[in-house]
Amino acid sequence: MRRNLRWMVVVLTCLGAMLLTAVASAAGQPQLQYVYGGTGGTVVFIHGASDCSRSMTGCNSSDGTTGPVGYWTNDAYNYNMLNEATTQYTSTGVVRFEAFSLGYDLASQGFWSSANDVGSCLDDLIYGTNNSGCNPSKYQRSQFRIVTHSAGATVIDRLLSTTWYGIASHVVGDIVSIAPALVGSRSASALYGVDGYGNFCTSFVSWVAGSTLKNAGALSLTRGAVIGEANKGYQGRSPIWLLKITTTGGSASANNAGCVPVFGCGWSGGSVNVNEHDNDENMGILAGCEGYGSSDDMDGLLYWSDSDPTNNISSNGCNTTDTAYGSGHTSCHLQAQFTGAYWHWFTSWANHSHSRDDAYTTLGDHQSTAGCYFRSPGTCVGQYGL
């Protein structure tokens, strides 16, 4: 009797530990944050590999008070990219778009599970419901634009390729995808020593904020994992154009050479450089460690084939002679698994670092009717992408 009781205690203790572990690793509930009002239409911003769910365990050091907009905030200036990306200058005045930041967990679960959370949250926004728990205010917007960063594009690509939640009919225009992780992350592959990588780069990978620890999100974003999902028909078949903003990497990965005008902005040789003082050198080392090449269109984290993964390279805006952004900076690379609509929009100087001390929002960069800046892609999103 005493022996049986002892075994029962052991079993119950083990079950309790398992339950505690399951609770600790449970994915955070998605949240929909209303950021700005506007009359030009609605834009939903979807972040990359982080936990910006209600748990807020890894959202650029932001907490529940800041919310998921913290992911998009440059903590050197406390500017957030959504401001520029929802502002459009016209000959008759300034048009401002309404902004929502959708936060979800892409840390404790794979991106395919994150897609369920994002899809259900968008469904709640469409119908003014709160079934996912992300929309307690029951905002309702039947039409909206979408802007993604990094693995946010992987999540949206899955929703569009699978037609889950039927969001395609509610998306206005094209989807703007900044540094899209469409076919995986070099850093994720190096972190797990797969896809041709050993352990040599792991210390550099683990340094980069947003890629510090091995987790389910990072594991799902290895090249093999994402391509494997495409082989199943779950990725790479978006019926809506994803406008890809890629990056060249360049010297120390942020290409710190000042401002280059985009679309005829008329300001050249600017004196304000990219502020990446915390991460620039390390990102450059990481890029070199992972095999950076001048035609890779990568910023230290992503595969070159993220830039132009489709097999319709003759009609997706990519220059096959490697000269679209100066010799040796842009190229097309075939990924036969991708048959959807993916457009090489323009190449930015912005660094991929998830700490946001980078060029996504830069002090002094504002678009105008004359154009926007490569260095701060939010200016181009607002001026030309909406």
Secondary structure by P-SEA (a helix, b strand, c coil): caaaaaaaaaaaaaaaaaaaaaaaacccbbbbbbccccccbbbbbbbcccccccccccccccccccccccccccccccccccccccbbbcccbbbbbbbbbbbbbcccccaaaaaaaaaaaaaaaacccccccccccccccccbbbbbccaaaaaaaaaaaacccccccccccbbbbccccccccaaaaaaaccccccccaaaaaaaccccccccaaaaaacaaaaaaaaaacccccccccccccccccccccccccccccccccccccccccccccccaaaaaaaaaaacccccccccccccccccccccccccccccccccccccccbbbbbccccccccccccccccccccccccccccccccccccccccccaaaaaaaccc
